[in-house]
Amino acid sequence: MGIQVQKISKKFGTYTALDHVDLQVPSGELVALLGPSGSGKTTLLRIIAGLETPDAGSIHFDGEETTQRKVRERQVGFVFQHYALFRHMTVFDNIAFGLTVKPKTERPDKARIRRRVNELLQLIQLDNMANRYPAQLSGGQRQRVALARALATEPKVLLLDEPFGALDAKVRQELRRWLRNLHDEIHVTSVFVTHDQEEALEVADRVVVMNQAKIEQVGTPEQVYDHPASPFVFSFLGHVNLFHCRSGDHPAGAIASPTRVEGRSIGYVRPGDIRISRSAATSEDYPAEIVFIQGAGALPRVELRRLDNGETVHADLPREKYRQLGLQIGEKVFIRPTNMRIFVPDYQI
């Protein structure tokens, strides 16, 4: 089922949570709403669910307006950050809950409910824990039960609000891969909220980057990361180095923003696109001094200070290249930015 968000606005008192937001969620896709706290992503999710009412605009499911429909009428499944499981119920009963409270005319019989719950227990790989209580489960297991409960009623849309936010880093990583695999099996249209860039880029088919009540960019993970539409998107999706330039004085291969670049402009370069050498090959090589080295990890990080203007630059090097260079703190080297994206300074991070 496709979701169409049209000109949605929402205020809480004087605070604007959403400002004329438009969004298309194709049927069967897993879409991430990504942004910092206060960007409007959770408010948008709750409006899609029917848990909040917009001040203006409309929500359509497969072209049919649902803006004024109640939550139950929208056939959505909702997964909260903190599980919201019933502590006095077993895993089985938690998953079955949505089916048992359906109106009598729609409620499946006990045998069908049992079959459905057992199918979901196998799907979330917890079929041997049906009789346990939430307190007897790990955080990751509880979140899987919450997801199964949301799926039990066979929703047309699955909505997840920071589903892994309460889990530690290792469990989060395991669960997001599990969620991606699960989605590939069931193909229900899904929208999840996250402020974790890595999570959105790894899991989603499409990423919606939000900032200050508006959508900055929508695209595949590769599109938003490799072709950011604004300085905010560029900086929010990873570390960034800034190079102040003048019109006509951009490094070769630099890509200008859609806005016309005149006078002063700023070049944005990721740490992985900084090249380090001991000699200058072109006029685009800047002299710098190494001030710090973090050698551990898959991509050693080098912090440098430009000698021409004192600005700090961070470079991530492939481990083999780092070993070949044998860099030392205090050493004078040359740096060259590549894959630079140029924006006018009117944009602010």
C-alpha positions as CSV (number, residue, x, y, z in Angstrom):
1,M,0.0,0.0,0.0
2,G,1.4,3.4,-1.0
3,I,1.3,6.4,1.3
4,Q,0.8,9.9,0.0
5,V,1.5,12.9,2.4
6,Q,0.3,16.2,1.0
7,K,1.0,19.6,2.5
8,I,1.0,18.4,6.1
9,S,1.5,21.1,8.7
10,K,1.4,20.8,12.5
11,K,1.9,23.2,15.4
12,F,2.1,22.6,19.1
13,G,1.3,26.0,20.5
14,T,3.8,28.3,18.8
15,Y,6.2,25.5,17.9
16,T,6.1,24.4,14.3
17,A,6.6,20.6,14.1
18,L,5.8,20.2,10.4
19,D,5.7,22.9,7.7
20,H,3.9,21.9,4.4
21,V,5.5,18.5,4.1
22,D,5.0,16.4,1.0
23,L,6.1,12.8,0.8
24,Q,5.4,9.7,-1.4
25,V,6.1,6.2,0.1
26,P,5.9,3.6,-2.6
27,S,4.0,0.4,-1.9
28,G,6.2,-2.3,-0.3
29,E,9.2,-0.1,0.5
30,L,11.0,0.3,3.8
31,V,11.5,4.0,4.3
32,A,13.5,5.8,7.0
33,L,12.6,9.2,8.4
34,L,16.0,10.5,9.5
35,G,16.9,13.7,11.3
36,P,17.9,15.3,14.6
37,S,15.6,15.6,17.6
38,G,12.9,18.2,16.8
39,S,13.0,17.8,13.1
40,G,9.4,16.6,12.9
41,K,10.0,12.9,12.0
42,T,8.1,11.4,14.9
43,T,5.2,13.9,14.5
44,L,4.9,12.9,10.8
45,L,4.9,9.2,11.7
46,R,2.2,9.7,14.3
47,I,0.1,11.7,11.8
48,I,0.4,8.8,9.3
49,A,-0.8,6.5,12.0
50,G,-3.7,8.6,13.1
51,L,-2.3,9.3,16.6
52,E,-2.0,13.0,15.8
53,T,-4.2,15.2,13.7
54,P,-2.6,17.7,11.2
55,D,-3.6,21.3,11.3
56,A,-3.5,21.3,7.5
57,G,-2.9,18.8,4.6
58,S,-4.0,15.3,4.0
59,I,-2.9,11.6,4.2
60,H,-3.8,9.1,1.5
61,F,-3.4,5.3,1.5
62,D,-3.4,4.1,-2.1
63,G,-5.1,7.3,-3.2
64,E,-7.8,7.1,-0.6
65,E,-7.9,9.9,1.9
66,T,-7.5,8.7,5.5
67,T,-6.8,12.0,7.3
68,Q,-9.9,11.9,9.5
69,R,-10.0,8.1,10.0
70,K,-9.4,6.6,13.4
71,V,-6.3,4.6,14.1
72,R,-8.1,1.2,13.9
73,E,-9.7,2.1,10.6
74,R,-6.3,2.7,9.0
75,Q,-5.0,-0.8,9.4
76,V,-1.6,0.2,10.6
77,G,0.8,-1.6,12.9
78,F,2.8,0.6,15.3
79,V,6.0,-0.4,17.1
80,F,7.2,1.9,19.9
81,Q,10.7,2.5,21.1
82,H,10.2,1.1,24.5
83,Y,8.3,-2.1,23.4
84,A,5.0,-1.3,25.4
85,L,4.5,-5.0,26.1
86,F,2.1,-6.2,28.7
87,R,4.2,-7.4,31.6
88,H,1.5,-9.7,33.0
89,M,1.1,-11.5,29.7
90,T,3.2,-14.2,28.2
91,V,4.9,-13.7,24.8
92,F,2.2,-15.7,23.2
93,D,-0.6,-13.6,24.7
94,N,1.2,-10.3,23.9
95,I,1.4,-11.3,20.2
96,A,-2.2,-12.5,20.2
97,F,-3.6,-9.4,21.9
98,G,-4.5,-7.4,18.8
99,L,-6.4,-10.4,17.4
100,T,-8.3,-11.1,20.7
101,V,-9.7,-7.5,21.0
102,K,-11.0,-7.3,17.5
103,P,-14.8,-6.8,17.2
104,K,-16.6,-10.1,17.6
105,T,-17.6,-10.1,13.9
106,E,-14.0,-9.7,12.8
107,R,-12.3,-11.8,15.5
108,P,-10.7,-15.1,14.4
109,D,-11.5,-18.2,16.3
110,K,-9.0,-19.6,18.9
111,A,-7.5,-22.1,16.5
112,R,-6.7,-19.4,13.8
113,I,-5.3,-17.1,16.5
114,R,-3.0,-19.9,17.7
115,R,-1.9,-20.7,14.1
116,R,-1.2,-17.0,13.4
117,V,0.8,-16.5,16.6
118,N,2.8,-19.6,16.1
119,E,3.7,-18.5,12.5
120,L,4.9,-15.1,13.9
121,L,6.9,-16.8,16.7
122,Q,8.7,-18.7,14.0
123,L,9.2,-15.6,11.9
124,I,10.8,-13.7,14.8
125,Q,12.8,-16.9,15.8
126,L,11.3,-17.1,19.3
127,D,9.0,-20.1,19.0
128,N,10.6,-21.7,22.0
129,M,9.8,-18.8,24.3
130,A,6.0,-18.5,23.8
131,N,5.3,-19.1,27.6
132,R,7.9,-16.6,28.9
133,Y,7.1,-13.2,30.2
134,P,8.7,-9.9,29.0
135,A,10.8,-9.6,32.1
136,Q,12.5,-13.0,31.1
137,L,13.5,-11.7,27.7
138,S,16.5,-9.6,26.5
139,G,15.8,-6.1,25.1
140,G,16.3,-7.4,21.5
141,Q,13.9,-10.3,22.1
142,R,11.3,-7.9,23.6
143,Q,11.5,-5.7,20.5
144,R,11.0,-8.6,18.2
145,V,7.9,-9.6,20.2
146,A,6.6,-6.0,19.9
147,L,7.1,-6.2,16.1
148,A,5.3,-9.6,15.9
149,R,2.4,-8.1,17.9
150,A,2.2,-5.3,15.4
151,L,2.2,-7.8,12.5
152,A,-0.4,-10.1,14.0
153,T,-3.4,-8.2,12.7
154,E,-1.8,-8.2,9.2
155,P,-1.6,-4.4,8.8
156,K,-1.3,-2.8,5.4
157,V,1.3,-0.3,6.8
158,L,3.9,-0.9,9.5
159,L,5.2,2.1,11.4
160,L,8.1,2.0,13.8
161,D,9.2,4.9,16.1
162,E,12.9,4.6,16.9
163,P,12.5,0.8,17.2
164,F,16.0,0.1,18.3
165,G,16.7,3.3,20.3
166,A,16.6,1.6,23.7
167,L,19.1,-1.1,22.8
168,D,22.9,-1.2,23.0
169,A,25.0,-0.8,19.9
170,K,25.7,-4.5,19.2
171,V,22.1,-5.6,19.6
172,R,20.9,-2.6,17.5
173,Q,23.2,-3.8,14.7
174,E,22.0,-7.3,14.8
175,L,18.3,-6.3,14.9
176,R,18.4,-3.8,12.0
177,R,19.9,-6.5,9.8
178,W,17.1,-8.9,11.0
179,L,14.5,-6.2,10.3
180,R,15.8,-5.8,6.7
181,N,15.7,-9.5,6.1
182,L,12.2,-9.7,7.6
183,H,11.0,-6.9,5.4
184,D,12.4,-8.7,2.3
185,E,10.1,-11.7,3.4
186,I,6.9,-9.9,4.1
187,H,7.1,-6.8,1.9
188,V,4.7,-4.7,4.0
189,T,5.0,-1.0,3.4
190,S,7.1,0.2,6.3
191,V,8.2,3.6,7.7
192,F,10.6,3.9,10.6
193,V,11.9,6.9,12.5
194,T,15.6,7.1,13.5
195,H,18.3,9.6,14.3
196,D,21.0,7.0,13.6
197,Q,22.5,7.8,10.2
198,E,24.2,4.4,9.9
199,E,20.9,2.6,10.7
200,A,19.0,4.5,8.0
201,L,21.6,4.0,5.3
202,E,22.0,0.3,6.1
203,V,18.3,-0.7,6.4
204,A,16.1,1.5,4.3
205,D,15.2,1.4,0.6
206,R,14.7,5.2,0.7
207,V,15.8,7.8,3.2
208,V,13.9,10.9,4.0
209,V,16.2,13.5,5.6
210,M,14.3,16.0,7.8
211,N,15.4,19.2,9.4
212,Q,13.4,22.0,11.2
213,A,9.9,20.8,10.3
214,K,10.8,20.2,6.6
215,I,12.1,17.5,4.3
216,E,15.6,18.4,3.0
217,Q,16.0,15.4,0.7
218,V,14.5,12.1,-0.3
219,G,16.5,9.4,-2.1
220,T,18.1,6.0,-1.9
221,P,20.9,5.6,0.7
222,E,23.5,6.0,-2.1
223,Q,21.8,9.2,-3.4
224,V,21.5,11.1,-0.1
225,Y,25.1,10.1,0.9
226,D,26.9,10.6,-2.4
227,H,24.8,13.5,-3.8
228,P,23.6,15.5,-0.8
229,A,21.2,18.3,-1.7
230,S,22.3,20.7,1.0
231,P,25.0,21.4,3.6
232,F,22.7,20.0,6.3
233,V,22.3,16.7,4.5
234,F,26.1,16.5,3.8
235,S,27.0,17.2,7.4
236,F,24.3,15.1,9.1
237,L,25.3,12.0,7.1
238,G,28.9,11.9,8.3
239,H,31.9,14.0,9.3
240,V,32.8,16.9,6.9
241,N,35.7,19.2,6.2
242,L,35.0,22.8,5.1
243,F,37.2,24.5,2.5
244,H,36.4,28.2,1.9
245,C,36.7,29.1,-1.7
246,R,36.2,32.0,-4.1
247,S,34.2,31.8,-7.4
248,G,36.4,30.3,-10.1
249,D,38.9,29.0,-7.5
250,H,37.4,25.6,-6.9
251,P,39.5,22.4,-7.1
252,A,39.2,20.4,-10.3
253,G,36.2,18.1,-10.2
254,A,34.4,20.0,-7.6
255,I,30.6,19.8,-7.9
256,A,28.6,23.1,-7.5
257,S,25.2,23.1,-5.8
258,P,22.1,23.9,-7.8
259,T,22.2,27.4,-6.5
260,R,24.5,29.6,-8.6
261,V,27.9,30.0,-6.9
262,E,29.3,33.5,-6.9
263,G,31.8,35.2,-4.7
264,R,32.6,33.3,-1.5
265,S,31.5,29.7,-1.4
266,I,32.3,26.6,0.8
267,G,33.6,23.3,-0.3
268,Y,32.4,20.2,1.6
269,V,34.7,17.2,1.7
270,R,34.3,13.9,3.6
271,P,37.4,12.7,5.6
272,G,37.6,9.7,3.3
273,D,38.2,12.0,0.4
274,I,41.3,13.7,1.7
275,R,44.5,12.6,0.2
276,I,47.8,12.9,2.1
277,S,51.3,13.0,0.5
278,R,54.7,14.2,1.3
279,S,55.2,16.4,-1.8
280,A,52.9,18.8,-3.6
281,A,51.9,17.5,-7.1
282,T,49.6,20.4,-8.0
283,S,48.5,23.8,-6.8
284,E,45.5,22.1,-5.2
285,D,47.8,20.4,-2.6
286,Y,47.7,22.4,0.7
287,P,50.5,22.3,3.2
288,A,49.5,20.9,6.6
289,E,50.9,19.6,9.9
290,I,49.8,16.4,11.5
291,V,48.5,17.1,15.1
292,F,46.8,13.8,16.0
293,I,46.6,10.2,14.8
294,Q,43.9,7.7,15.7
295,G,45.5,4.5,14.3
296,A,43.0,1.9,15.6
297,G,40.0,0.7,13.6
298,A,39.3,-0.1,10.0
299,L,39.9,3.5,8.9
300,P,42.7,5.2,10.8
301,R,41.9,8.9,11.3
302,V,44.5,11.7,11.0
303,E,43.9,15.2,12.3
304,L,45.8,18.0,10.5
305,R,46.2,21.7,10.7
306,R,46.5,23.6,7.5
307,L,49.6,25.8,7.5
308,D,48.1,28.4,5.1
309,N,45.1,29.3,7.3
310,G,45.2,27.3,10.5
311,E,42.0,25.3,9.8
312,T,41.6,21.8,11.1
313,V,41.2,18.9,8.5
314,H,40.3,15.3,9.3
315,A,41.4,12.5,7.0
316,D,40.3,8.8,7.0
317,L,42.8,6.6,5.4
318,P,42.6,2.9,4.2
319,R,44.6,0.9,6.7
320,E,47.1,-0.2,4.0
321,K,47.7,3.3,2.9
322,Y,48.2,4.5,6.5
323,R,50.8,1.8,7.0
324,Q,52.6,2.7,3.8
325,L,52.8,6.4,4.7
326,G,54.1,5.8,8.2
327,L,52.8,9.2,9.4
328,Q,54.1,10.9,12.6
329,I,52.6,13.6,14.8
330,G,54.3,16.9,14.0
331,E,55.2,15.9,10.4
332,K,54.7,18.4,7.6
333,V,52.7,16.9,4.7
334,F,50.4,18.0,1.8
335,I,46.7,17.4,1.6
336,R,44.4,17.3,-1.4
337,P,40.6,17.4,-1.2
338,T,38.7,15.3,-3.7
339,N,35.0,14.8,-4.5
340,M,34.3,18.3,-3.2
341,R,30.8,19.6,-3.2
342,I,30.4,23.4,-3.4
343,F,27.6,25.3,-1.6
344,V,27.0,29.0,-1.2
345,P,27.5,30.3,2.4
346,D,23.8,31.2,2.7
347,Y,23.2,27.6,3.7
348,Q,24.0,26.9,7.3
349,I,24.9,23.6,9.0
